């Protein structure tokens, strides 16, 4: 026997557009975010709507970061320097982009269990 859906595709898509996430859409419809993700697995149009809303959220976050940079907020400026190299290319998390020849000597301190080891004190 065919399964009867509690919500129409249009209802779910509108909820995603207004709730911005699967969790937010679920709250608007009175179900869980997991239920919304289930709809997205069954219906390509809902999956596309969820992906589009994620992209919109990411774009909004980038715009907010840019505005903070232009206001001169230090945390935002440092975030940009930590995220992009001098050519504007994205630096993935947990990667370093150091050129020792350009910057001179490099000292590395290894930290275990939040305790700094410093050989110069022994």
C-alpha positions in Angstrom: 0.0 0.0 0.0 1.3 3.5 -0.9 2.5 5.7 1.9 0.4 8.9 2.5 2.6 11.9 3.1 1.6 14.2 6.0 2.7 17.3 4.1 2.7 18.3 0.4 5.9 19.0 -1.4 5.0 22.6 -1.7 4.3 22.9 2.1 7.8 21.4 2.9 9.5 23.7 0.4 7.8 26.8 1.8 8.7 25.7 5.3 12.4 25.3 4.2 12.3 28.7 2.7 10.9 30.2 5.9 12.7 28.0 8.4 16.1 28.1 6.6 17.2 24.6 7.8 15.7 21.2 8.1 15.3 21.7 11.8 13.7 25.2 11.3 11.3 23.8 8.6 10.4 20.9 10.9 9.5 23.3 13.7 7.3 25.3 11.4 5.4 22.2 10.2 5.3 20.5 13.7 7.7 17.7 12.8 11.4 16.9 13.2 14.3 18.0 11.1 14.9 14.3 10.4 11.4 14.1 8.9 12.3 17.0 6.6 15.5 15.3 5.6 13.5 12.2 4.9 11.3 14.2 2.5 14.5 15.5 0.9 15.6 11.9 0.2 12.3 11.1 -1.4 11.7 14.3 -3.4 14.4 15.9 -5.5 12.7 19.3 -5.5 12.8 19.3 -1.7 16.4 18.3 -1.7 17.2 21.2 -4.1 15.3 23.6 -1.9 17.2 22.5 1.2 20.6 22.8 -0.7 19.6 26.2 -2.0 18.7 27.5 1.4 22.1 26.2 2.8 23.8 28.2 0.0 21.7 31.3 0.9 22.7 30.9 4.6 26.4 30.6 3.6 26.2 33.6 1.4 24.5 35.6 4.2 27.3 34.6 6.6 29.9 35.7 4.1 28.2 39.0 3.6 28.1 39.5 7.4 31.8 38.7 7.7 32.5 41.2 4.9 30.6 43.9 6.6 32.5 43.2 9.9 35.8 43.5 8.0 34.8 46.8 6.5 33.9 48.0 10.0 37.4 47.1 11.1 36.4 44.4 13.6 39.6 42.6 14.5 38.1 39.2 14.8 36.7 39.4 11.2 40.0 40.8 9.8 41.9 37.9 11.4 39.3 35.4 10.2 40.0 36.6 6.6 43.8 36.3 7.1 43.4 32.8 8.5 41.1 31.7 5.8 42.7 33.1 2.6 46.3 33.3 1.4 47.8 36.4 -0.2 46.4 35.4 -3.6 42.9 35.2 -2.2 42.8 31.4 -2.4 41.0 29.5 0.3 43.2 27.7 2.9 41.5 24.5 4.1 41.3 24.1 7.9 44.3 22.4 9.6 46.6 23.4 6.8 49.5 25.8 7.1 50.8 28.1 4.4 54.2 29.1 5.6 57.1 29.9 3.4 60.2 29.7 5.7 62.5 31.2 3.1 60.3 34.2 2.8 59.5 34.6 6.6 62.9 33.5 8.1 63.4 31.1 10.9 60.4 29.2 12.2 60.0 28.0 15.8 57.5 25.3 16.6 56.2 24.5 20.1 54.6 21.1 20.4 51.7 21.0 22.9 50.5 17.8 24.5 47.4 17.7 26.8 47.3 21.5 26.8 50.8 21.7 28.4 53.4 23.6 26.5 56.8 21.9 26.2 59.7 24.4 26.1 63.2 22.9 25.9 64.8 26.3 26.5 64.0 26.2 30.2 65.9 22.9 30.9 
